[in-house]
Amino acid sequence: MSEYVHFTRDDVLHASLGVIPAFFLVAAGHLTVGVAFAIGLLPTSLMGIAPRRKLRLIYGVVGCLFGVGILVGALIINATDIFETALLFFGICFLATLLASRRPVGTLLLGILIPSLGIGTGYSTSKAAGLTLAFMAGSLWSSLVMMPWPESTPDPHVRSRLAAMRPRHVKTYGVLLGLTAETSIFVGHFFDIPYPGWIATAAMLVIRPVQDMTGWRGIGRAVSTIAGTILVIIVLSLSLTHVETAVVSAVIAVLTIGARTSKLYVTPFGTAFLILTIELYGVSSAASLQEVGRHRIVNNVLGAFIALFYGLAVSWFLERTLFRHPAGTTASQRAP
């Protein structure tokens, strides 16, 4: 099992220190704020402990984009009709991809901002605003907790690894990402599917700029998210006290951050568990809880299917047609 789940001492310690405020908030009965604070730890903490202290503060600011994206997603979905929302999401995804391609770190920022836009479509503007503050507080706290660690030499391979995650055809990926967002938004709301925001969330969490990462890895992320959903239903059906819920939430947060370098997809599992804890906590009956859980699982599968269609099937087709030969090569030049 250690081959697939890998913990590092620094990541576990960092997560354990970071989750302390969230634990006490949930234990005191402020579950939504406490769990949102724990979720806010993830974007910053999952980047690891930065080698330089100045960079650690930058990590915290970058993590705040997660909260900003949720608020923007909520503002868009609540201020426009479904067609306008779908078009806006397409435009935002396309432009964000173009801007992100200018720097190696851009793809990392894209992976934080775009999924948060999808999450935001599931909330009212007022609730999203409150959650955003808690998310941002968690991100900034995570960067501050890094400060006691001594500075170290930056990893010389980070830039090359980030560059390897950039799409080979930037504009094409921007269109595919935009179509994924547009389709997931439109399908959920046009067909009046319960909890449509989770379709967009799942799609944005699965699609990636590299085909291999959207393929089997995308399926792995979808399965991991479903596992997190099932665990939420099981845990909440036990009618735990606030203190017990705080313990479980803290353990999941530490697991998610501490095992961030694992081969198994721990991050989607932990993220789904914590987000759905906020949304499902307080559901009165076991039947209602299971019904909501079923909707979430179906929506997750639908969102993953949309992401795999554009990020894998359409991408594969384009790679073997439009991009099979260098641009400008004529048929006579390709002939043997």
N, C-alpha and C positions, 0 to 999 in steps of 0.2 A: 504493500500500500504506500510505503514511503517513496516508491518510484513515481507515484502519481500525485501525492499530496506532500508538499515540501514546505516546512516552516523554517523561518530564520529567527534567531534569537532577537535581533534588533527590531524586526517587524512586529513580533509578538509583544515585545516590551513597549514599543511605540504605540501599538494599538491599545494595549492595556491601560496606559496612561491617558491616552486620548479619550477613551470611552467612559472615564470616571464621571464627568459631568452628566453625560447621558444616563448613566446608571442611576444617579441620585434624582434626576428629574423624573424618570419613569417610576422609580420607587416611591416618590412623593405624590404620584398620581397625575403628573403632567406628561402623559404618555405620548401624545402627538408631538409636542415640542422635544421631548427627550429622544424619541426614535428618529425624528427629523435631524436632530443634532448628530446622532450616530451615523445617519446616512451622509451628512455633510462631511464626515471624516474621510469617506471613501475616495472621492476624486483626488484629494491631496495625498492621503496615505498610500494609495495604490501606486503612486509614482515612486515610492520608496523614499528613504532619507537622503535628501540632497547633499552632495559633498561640501558645498559652501553655504554658510549661514545666510548670505544675501539671497541665494537661490532658493532657500527654504521659504523665505517670505514670498518670493515670486510664486512658488508652488501653492501657497495659501491663496493668493490672488487668483491664480489660474483655476483653483478648485471652486472659487466663488462663481465662476461661469456656469457651473452646474445649476446653482440656484437661480441665476439670472435667466438661464434658458427655460427653466420651469415657469417663471413668471411671464416671460415673453410668449411661451406657448399658450398659457392660460389667457393672456390678453388677446391673442389672435383669435382663438377659438370662441371666445365669448363676445367679441366685438364685430365679427364678420359672419357671413353665411358660409355654408359648407363649400361652395364653389370657390369663393374668394379665399377661404382658409387653405384649400388644397393648392391653389395657385401661389399663394404667399409662401407656403412651405416649400414648394418646388423652387421658387426663386431664391429663398434663403439658403437652401441646401446647395444649389448650384453656385451661388456667389461665395458661400463659405468654403466650398471645395477649392475654388479658384484662389482665394486668399490664403488658404491653408497650404497650398502647394508651393508657396514662395519660400517657406522655411521648413527644415526637417521636422521641427517640433509642431508644425501646423497640423499634421495628421493626428497627433495626440490631442490637441485642442479640439479638433473636429469630433473626436471620439467622446469628448466630454459634453460639448455643447449640443450636438444634434440629438442624441438620445434624450437629453433633458427637455428639449422642445416637445418631443413626443409625450413624455411624462406629464408635462404641463397641460396638455389637451384634456386630461382627465379631471381637472380641478376648476372650481370657480375662481374668479380673479382674487377675491378676498382671501380664500383659503391658500391659494398659491403664494400670495404676498406674505402671509404669516409663515408658511413653510420655507420660503426663500430666505427669510432672516435667520431661521434656525439652521438651514443648510450652510449659509455663509459663515455663521458663527462656528459651526463644526469644522469647516475648511480652514479658517484662520487659526482656530485652536490647535488643529493638527500640525500646522506649520510652526506654531510656537512651541509645541511639545518636542519638536525636533531639535530645538536649540541646544540642549545640554550635550548632544552628541558632538564629539570632536570633529573638526573638519578633516576631510580626506582628499586624496587625489581623484579628480574626476575620471570616470571610466572612459578611456579613449574610443571605445567601440559604440558608445551611446548614439552618436551622430549617425554612424553607418547603419545601426539597427533602425533608427527612426526613418532614415532615408529609404530603407528597404520596404517600409510600410506604405510609402507613397504610391499612389496609383500610376501606372505607366502612361495611361491616357487620361489626363486630368479632366478635360471637358466631358469626356464620355462618362467617367465615373460621377461627375457632378450631375449629369442628366439622369443616370441610373439612380443615384441617391435621391434626387428630387422626385423621380417617378415613384420610388419606394415610399417616400413620405406622402406624396400626393395620393397615391392609391390607398394606402393604409388609412389615411384620414377620411377619404371619400367613402370607402367601403363601409367603415364602421358607422358613420353618421347617416349616409344615404339609406342604408338598409336598416337603420334604427336598431343596431345590435347593442345589447346591454353592455355598459362599460366600454365604449368604443376607444377611449384613450389608451387602453392597454394593447390594442392592436398596433397602434402607431409606436408605442413604447417597445413592444417586442420586435417589431420590424427594424427600428433604429438601433436596437441593441445587437441584432444579428448581422446586419449588413456590414461589410468591411471593404476597404479599398483594394485588397488583394484577394484574388479568386479563391485561393486555397483557404484563406481565413473565413470566407463566407460558406465554403462547402461543408466538409465534415465537421469543421470547427464550429460553423454556424449551427449545425444540427446539435452539436454538443452543448452550445450555449442555450439553445431552446430547451433541451432536455433538462439542463441544470436549472433553468428558470421554472419549469414545471415542478421539479423536485422541491424548490423553495416554496412554491405555492401550496403544494400538498402538505409540507411541514407546517406552514402557517395554520392551515385548517385543523391539523391534528393538535397543535399547541393551543390554539384559541378555544377549541372544543373542550379543553380541560378546565376552563374557567379559572385560570391562575390568578393569584393575587398580584397587586402592582409590584411587589418586591420580587416575586417569582418571574413575572414577565420581564422585569429589569435584568434579572440574571440571564435569562434566555437570550434577550436582545443583545446584551453585552457579549455573551459567548459567541453569538453569530457574527457580531462586528469584529471581534478579535480573530475569529477563524477566517473571515473573509480577507482581512488585512494581513494577518500573519502568514497565510498560505498563498499570498498573491503571486508567487513564482511557480505555483504548482502546475502540472500538466492538466489535471482535472479543472473544469470550469467552475471554480469556487466563487468568483466574483458575481456572475449572474445569479447564482444560488442565494448568496447573502443579500444582494441588492433586492431581489424579488421578495425575500422573506421580510426584510425591514420595511419596504414600501407597502406591502400588503398588510403588515401588522398595523400600520397607521389606518389603512382604509377599512380593514375588517374588524378591528377591535371594537367591541361594543355591540356587534350583531347579536341579537337576542337569542335566537333559537339555533340548534344544531342544523336543522333542515335549511334554514336561510343561509347559514354559513356554508354549507355544502353546495347550495345552489349558486351562490356567488363564486365559490371556488371553481365550480364547473365552467361557469362563464369565463372566468379568468384563464383557465387551461385552454378552452376552445379558442379564445381570442389570441392567446400566446401562439398556438399552432398556426392560426390564420396569419398573424403578423410574421411569423418565421417563414411561412410559405411565400408570402409576398416578397420578403427580403431575399430568399433563395431563388425565386423566379428571376428577379432583376439582377441580383448580385452574382448568380451562378449560371443560370440557363441563358439569359440574354447576353451576359458578359461572355460566356463561352461561345455563343453564336457569333458575336461581333469579333472576337479574337480570331476566329477561323474564317471570317469573310472579309470584313473591312480592314483588319489589322494583320492579315496573314502575310502580306507582302509590303515592303517599304513604300511609303507614299511617293507617288510620281513614277513608279515602275510600270512600264507598259507591258502589254501581253507579249510583244515580240522579244522584250528584254528578259522576260521570265522564261521564255521557251529555251529548252536545252540546245 
